[in-house]
Amino acid sequence: MHYSRTGTGEPVVLIHGIGHSGRVWETVPELLKDDYDVIAIDLPGHGASPKPGSGHGWSLADQCAQIEEFFDELGLDQPHVIGNSLGGAIALELGARGSVRSVTALAPAGFWSPAGLGWAAGVLTTLKALSYSPTFVIRLFGSHPVGRRLIMWPLYAHTELLTQDDFVHDALNIRRAPGFLANYIRLPFYQYRGTPQMPTAVLWGDRDAILLPTQAKVARRRLPQALHATLKGAAHCPQLDVPERVVEHALSTMRRADAGRRPAAAPSITAAS
């Protein structure tokens, strides 16, 4: 499993969403590295990571098992995890399995209604189709702020923060990652039903155009013991839009875990950003 690593301290593993790679975390590792050993992975079949190895498949349970093996290989004893979208669901599943010390989930998959699932599938299908544009067209769109906005608005509220290289990397990764289609065809059958037994935060951008913010209400009902926060001005990938707010909530959650505290029916809150 390919990864990048920076910083010192207790380990925190960053898990990206469908069609992305560890690069999507942008400045989050830099904001955490003074206090934590930050490891941004490429999920199986994404970025520079190959398809699942022998004995593993594409189910979330299999991907969790592969990540747990990765923890063992690096000698990580129950690291903190921060996940986005598909990675948010995986982070919550790792929490339910007791494999991690704390969970911060950004717009996690698995809380959708049929209508919400249909909307997300439509947006992802459009992004996938657009990724097959000729590479020179992708580079042309990526070279202009308006072009980046037209294509990437479902993912990022502040597309002006994307560079051309970021844009091209995202588009080509969506095109080439075998993990995109493998997860895409399985996620419609998925709902998160677990219960993490460690400090957990669920964060949702109020401008999320893929997993709509109404799904945050479902997450609040299913996970009453977690802290829930709304990130104002953020879309589906708040780690680009409001990284400082993401890190603020993640640090609070990780420090509660590091202090040995257990969540006890923490109240849901809405935090302005």
C-alpha positions as CSV (number, residue, x, y, z in Angstrom):
1,M,0.0,0.0,0.0
2,H,1.6,3.3,-1.1
3,Y,1.8,6.1,1.4
4,S,3.5,9.3,2.3
5,R,4.6,10.1,5.8
6,T,5.6,13.2,7.7
7,G,5.9,14.4,11.3
8,T,6.5,12.8,14.7
9,G,4.3,11.7,17.5
10,E,1.4,9.3,17.8
11,P,0.3,8.0,14.4
12,V,-2.7,9.3,12.4
13,V,-3.7,7.7,9.1
14,L,-5.5,9.7,6.4
15,I,-7.9,7.7,4.2
16,H,-9.1,9.3,1.0
17,G,-12.4,8.8,-1.0
18,I,-13.3,7.1,-4.2
19,G,-11.2,8.0,-7.2
20,H,-8.8,10.1,-5.2
21,S,-5.4,9.4,-3.7
22,G,-3.5,10.4,-0.6
23,R,-2.6,13.7,-2.3
24,V,-6.2,14.9,-1.8
25,W,-5.3,15.8,1.8
26,E,-3.5,18.9,0.7
27,T,-2.3,20.9,3.7
28,V,-3.7,18.7,6.4
29,P,-0.4,16.7,7.0
30,E,1.5,20.0,7.3
31,L,-1.0,21.2,9.9
32,L,-0.7,18.0,12.0
33,K,2.9,17.1,11.6
34,D,4.2,19.1,14.6
35,D,2.2,16.9,17.0
36,Y,1.5,13.6,15.0
37,D,3.1,11.1,12.7
38,V,0.9,11.6,9.7
39,I,0.5,8.8,7.1
40,A,-1.6,9.4,4.0
41,I,-2.4,6.2,2.2
42,D,-3.5,5.4,-1.3
43,L,-6.4,2.9,-1.0
44,P,-6.1,-0.4,-2.9
45,G,-6.5,0.3,-6.6
46,H,-6.1,4.1,-6.2
47,G,-3.1,6.3,-6.7
48,A,0.1,4.3,-6.6
49,S,-1.4,1.3,-4.7
50,P,-2.1,-1.9,-6.7
51,K,-5.4,-3.8,-6.7
52,P,-6.1,-5.8,-3.5
53,G,-3.6,-8.6,-2.8
54,S,-4.1,-12.3,-2.8
55,G,-6.9,-13.3,-0.5
56,H,-8.6,-9.9,-0.5
57,G,-11.4,-8.4,-2.4
58,W,-13.1,-5.0,-2.8
59,S,-15.6,-5.1,0.0
60,L,-15.2,-2.6,2.8
61,A,-14.5,-5.5,5.2
62,D,-11.6,-6.6,2.9
63,Q,-10.3,-3.1,2.5
64,C,-10.4,-2.7,6.3
65,A,-8.5,-6.0,6.7
66,Q,-5.8,-4.8,4.3
67,I,-5.5,-1.5,6.2
68,E,-5.1,-3.4,9.4
69,E,-2.4,-5.5,7.8
70,F,-0.7,-2.2,6.8
71,F,-0.9,-1.0,10.4
72,D,0.9,-4.2,11.5
73,E,3.5,-3.8,8.8
74,L,4.3,-0.3,10.0
75,G,4.0,-1.2,13.7
76,L,1.1,1.1,14.2
77,D,-0.8,0.3,17.4
78,Q,-4.3,1.6,17.0
79,P,-3.6,4.8,15.2
80,H,-6.0,7.7,14.9
81,V,-7.8,7.8,11.5
82,I,-9.3,10.6,9.5
83,G,-11.3,9.6,6.4
84,N,-13.3,11.3,3.7
85,S,-16.3,9.9,1.8
86,L,-15.5,6.2,1.1
87,G,-12.5,6.8,3.4
88,G,-14.9,8.1,6.0
89,A,-16.9,4.9,5.9
90,I,-13.8,2.9,6.1
91,A,-12.6,4.9,9.1
92,L,-16.0,4.3,10.8
93,E,-15.8,0.6,10.0
94,L,-12.3,0.5,11.5
95,G,-13.7,2.1,14.6
96,A,-16.5,-0.5,14.8
97,R,-13.8,-3.2,14.5
98,G,-11.8,-1.6,17.4
99,S,-8.7,-1.2,15.2
100,V,-8.1,2.5,15.8
101,R,-7.9,5.0,18.7
102,S,-10.2,7.7,17.3
103,V,-12.2,8.4,14.2
104,T,-12.8,11.6,12.3
105,A,-15.1,11.1,9.3
106,L,-15.7,13.7,6.7
107,A,-18.9,13.2,4.7
108,P,-18.7,9.5,5.2
109,A,-20.5,7.1,2.8
110,G,-23.3,4.9,4.0
111,F,-25.9,7.3,5.3
112,W,-27.8,7.9,2.1
113,S,-31.5,7.5,1.2
114,P,-32.4,5.9,-2.2
115,A,-32.7,9.4,-3.6
116,G,-29.4,10.6,-2.1
117,L,-27.7,7.5,-3.5
118,G,-29.1,8.1,-6.9
119,W,-27.9,11.7,-6.9
120,A,-24.4,10.7,-5.8
121,A,-24.3,8.0,-8.4
122,G,-25.3,10.6,-11.1
123,V,-22.6,13.0,-10.0
124,L,-19.9,10.3,-9.9
125,T,-20.9,9.0,-13.3
126,T,-20.6,12.5,-14.8
127,L,-17.2,13.0,-13.2
128,K,-16.1,9.5,-14.5
129,A,-17.3,10.3,-18.0
130,L,-15.6,13.7,-18.1
131,S,-12.3,12.1,-17.0
132,Y,-12.2,10.3,-20.4
133,S,-11.8,13.6,-22.2
134,P,-8.5,13.9,-24.1
135,T,-5.7,14.7,-21.7
136,F,-4.9,18.0,-23.5
137,V,-8.6,19.0,-22.9
138,I,-8.2,18.2,-19.2
139,R,-5.1,20.2,-19.0
140,L,-6.8,23.1,-20.9
141,F,-9.7,23.1,-18.4
142,G,-7.3,22.8,-15.5
143,S,-5.3,25.8,-16.7
144,H,-8.2,28.2,-16.0
145,P,-10.1,29.0,-12.8
146,V,-13.4,28.8,-14.6
147,G,-12.6,25.4,-16.1
148,R,-11.6,24.1,-12.7
149,R,-14.8,25.4,-11.3
150,L,-17.1,23.9,-14.0
151,I,-15.7,20.4,-13.4
152,M,-14.8,20.2,-9.8
153,W,-17.5,22.2,-8.0
154,P,-19.2,19.0,-6.6
155,L,-15.9,18.2,-4.8
156,Y,-14.6,21.5,-3.8
157,A,-16.3,24.8,-2.8
158,H,-13.1,26.7,-3.3
159,T,-11.8,25.5,-6.6
160,E,-9.6,28.5,-6.8
161,L,-7.4,26.8,-4.3
162,L,-6.8,23.9,-6.8
163,T,-3.7,24.1,-9.0
164,Q,-3.6,22.9,-12.5
165,D,-1.6,19.9,-11.4
166,D,-4.1,19.1,-8.7
167,F,-6.9,19.2,-11.3
168,V,-5.2,17.0,-13.8
169,H,-4.1,14.5,-11.1
170,D,-7.7,14.3,-9.8
171,A,-9.1,13.8,-13.3
172,L,-6.6,11.2,-14.4
173,N,-6.9,9.3,-11.1
174,I,-10.7,9.1,-11.6
175,R,-10.0,7.8,-15.1
176,R,-7.4,5.2,-14.3
177,A,-8.0,4.0,-10.8
178,P,-9.4,0.4,-10.9
179,G,-10.7,1.0,-7.4
180,F,-13.2,3.6,-8.7
181,L,-15.5,1.2,-10.6
182,A,-14.9,-1.6,-8.1
183,N,-16.2,0.5,-5.2
184,Y,-18.8,2.3,-7.3
185,I,-20.7,-0.9,-8.1
186,R,-20.6,-2.1,-4.5
187,L,-21.4,1.0,-2.5
188,P,-25.2,1.1,-3.5
189,F,-25.6,-2.0,-1.3
190,Y,-23.8,-0.4,1.6
191,Q,-25.2,1.2,4.8
192,Y,-23.1,2.0,7.8
193,R,-24.6,0.2,10.9
194,G,-21.6,0.0,13.2
195,T,-20.9,1.7,16.5
196,P,-17.4,3.0,17.1
197,Q,-16.4,2.6,20.7
198,M,-13.8,5.4,20.8
199,P,-13.9,9.2,20.4
200,T,-15.6,9.9,17.0
201,A,-16.4,13.0,15.1
202,V,-18.5,13.2,11.9
203,L,-18.1,16.4,9.9
204,W,-20.1,17.5,6.9
205,G,-19.7,20.4,4.6
206,D,-22.9,22.5,4.1
207,R,-22.1,22.8,0.4
208,D,-21.5,19.1,-0.2
209,A,-22.9,18.4,-3.7
210,I,-22.2,14.6,-3.7
211,L,-23.2,13.2,-0.4
212,L,-25.8,15.8,0.4
213,P,-25.9,17.5,3.8
214,T,-29.2,15.9,4.6
215,Q,-27.3,12.7,5.1
216,A,-25.6,14.3,8.2
217,K,-29.0,14.1,9.9
218,V,-29.1,10.3,9.4
219,A,-25.6,10.1,10.7
220,R,-26.6,12.0,13.9
221,R,-29.5,9.5,14.5
222,R,-27.3,6.4,13.9
223,L,-24.3,7.7,15.9
224,P,-25.6,9.7,18.8
225,Q,-22.5,9.1,20.8
226,A,-20.3,10.9,18.2
227,L,-19.7,14.6,17.9
228,H,-21.3,16.0,14.8
229,A,-20.3,19.3,13.2
230,T,-21.3,21.3,10.1
231,L,-18.4,22.9,8.2
232,K,-19.8,26.0,6.6
233,G,-18.4,27.0,3.2
234,A,-17.1,23.4,2.5
235,A,-18.1,20.9,-0.1
236,H,-17.5,17.2,-0.3
237,C,-13.7,17.5,0.4
238,P,-13.5,20.0,3.2
239,Q,-9.8,19.2,3.7
240,L,-9.2,21.6,0.8
241,D,-11.9,24.1,1.5
242,V,-11.5,24.5,5.3
243,P,-8.4,22.5,6.4
244,E,-7.9,24.4,9.6
245,R,-11.5,23.6,10.8
246,V,-11.0,20.0,9.8
247,V,-7.8,19.8,11.8
248,E,-9.4,21.6,14.8
249,H,-12.1,19.0,15.1
250,A,-9.6,16.1,14.4
251,L,-7.2,17.4,17.1
252,S,-10.0,17.7,19.6
253,T,-11.1,14.1,18.9
254,M,-7.6,12.7,18.9
255,R,-6.7,14.5,22.1
256,R,-9.7,13.1,23.9
257,A,-8.6,9.6,22.8
258,D,-5.0,10.2,23.8
259,A,-6.2,11.4,27.2
260,G,-8.0,8.1,27.7
261,R,-11.5,9.5,27.6
262,R,-14.5,7.6,26.3
263,P,-17.4,9.4,24.6
264,A,-20.6,9.2,26.6
265,A,-23.6,10.3,24.5
266,A,-21.8,13.4,23.3
267,P,-24.4,16.0,22.1
268,S,-24.6,16.8,18.4
269,I,-23.6,20.3,17.6
270,T,-23.4,22.5,14.6
271,A,-20.1,24.3,14.3
272,A,-19.7,27.4,12.1
273,S,-16.6,27.6,10.0
